[in-house]
């Protein structure tokens, strides 16, 4: 499971790199947050 989480967070964090906001990465790890749908 750790591998899957890492693979899911890696690409998301990469896309957020330019934005500098780790919020999307955290939202992906925690689908409970409604911000997960945020672009």
Secondary structure, DSSP 4 states (H G I P E B T S, - for coil): -HHHHHHHHHHHHHHHHTTT-THHHHHHH-TTSGGGG--
